[in-house]
Amino acid sequence: MKKLSKILLGAGIVASLAACDRKAEFTTSSFVAFDASSAEVAEDAGSLQIPVYAYAKNGDYAFPRSESASTSVTFEVVDGTAVNGTDFTVEPANGVLTFNGSSEGSITVTPVNHAGVRTGDLSFTIRLTGASDGFTLSGARELTVNIKDQDHPLASILGTWNVSGSCVGTPMSWTATFSMDETDESIVWVDGMVPFVVNYAGYTSVYGVVSEDLSTITFQAPQETSLLYAEGDPFMFAEYMGNLKVNKEEATIVFTSDGQGGFTSEQGVCFVPFEAMSAYNGALIEPGTIHFTK
């Protein structure tokens, strides 16, 4: 994985913005759009409603939802790893969504449950292509639908988790993503183990080994990540002992099922560059405070 180098000052990040000669483009008419760029549904979930909203021009810069929109919105379905008619169906099937005096329409996605068949996670795209009666397209015009395979042995723990913990006495909450390993079905990759790293998605993922009964997840520490503090000094995932003490020796960090669908650890975790040994707000999670819930 390519290394990502960031200059970090205290708890903040300094970013330089390059100027350019392009003129800003502003929406000047009523428009329709998705409210997100992606959505997720389990293959056995039944169906998923994807909202499309109509916004009406009301002044130079105000675009509230149009409570009485009457427009026809066209859309197309673009196959990806998921194939229309094989892995999912979409309604309206004719690709025309009609607003009848409402601010919201919806596209219904129904995944096909390939029960007992390992398909892996699949995805496709819905793209808005046009609108009538004074409405145009703006904002989010494409949305990727991810269909989660429920036949993977770790299916119940893959996906997005809510996380809570304490950083030097300050309660924090954030989200983390659990992803499967492409070659080993007992391994899960966690992106976002502490709140500090959520700004660097994909560059601080760490792996854990899941027990056969799904009761524990064990992480080897320290683990090197692809986020660099400086050349030759990557951020390391390690055990945090509390009182600003980091365990640089080999250790295992164990998360145990709480019996209610979550995982917790009596140990602490952290992400720090070992050479600089710099601590960042949200990088140190106190022992006994970190908890994952769905």
C-alpha positions, 0 to 999 in steps of 0.5 A: 500500500502506498505510504501517505505522508502528512504534516501534523501540528498538535491536533490539527492538520495544515493543508495547502489549497492550490488556486486555479483560474476556473470560475465557480459554477452555481446552481441557478434553477430548481434541481433534483439529487440524491442525498448521499453518494452511496448506500448499503444493503444486505443481500437478505434484507428484502429491499432498500428505499433510496430517496431522491429529493426535489429542491426549488429555487427560492432566492439567489442561494436558497434551495429548500425542498420543493413540497409541491414538485411535479417533475419526472426524473430519469435514471439509469442503472449501471452494472458493476460486480452486481448485475441487474436482474441477476443480483438485484432488481430496481423499481421503477423498472422503466427508469422514470421516477415521477414526483406528484406534488411531493419533495421526495421520490424513491427508487427501490432496490431489491437484492437477490439473496444467493443463500449458501453461495459465496458471491462476495460483496457486490456493487452497482451504480444508479445515475440520474440522467434528467428531469422535466418541468423546470428542474435540472440535475445538481448535487449528488447525481450518482449513487453506488449501492453496495450489496453485502454478502451474508454467506461470508463466515464473518458477515455478522461483524463486517460493515460499519460500527459505532465506537466509543472510548475515552482519550485522556479522560475525554469521552469520544465517539466515532465510526469504524469499518470492518472489512474482510480479508481477500485470502483469509476468512478468519481475518478482519481489517479495521479502518478507524480504530481510534478517532484520530485516524478516521481522516485517513481512511485506508491508510491506518487499517489494522488486522485482527484474527477472529475466533471460530465462534466469533467471540474474540478478535485478537490484534497483534501489536505493534502493527505498522500502518501506511500513514507516515509522520516522517520518512522512516517513521510510520504511525504504529498501532500499539497497546496504550497502557494509560498515563501517556505510556505506550507499549512498544513491545510485542503484545496481543490486544483482545476484543471480547464479545459482550454478549449483546452484539458488541465487542470491548477490550480491557486494554488500551489502543493507540496510533503513534510514530515510534521515533517521534513519540508524538501524541495526538488528540484522539490517538490514545484510547484509555484501557477498559474504555473502548467499545464497538456496537452496531 
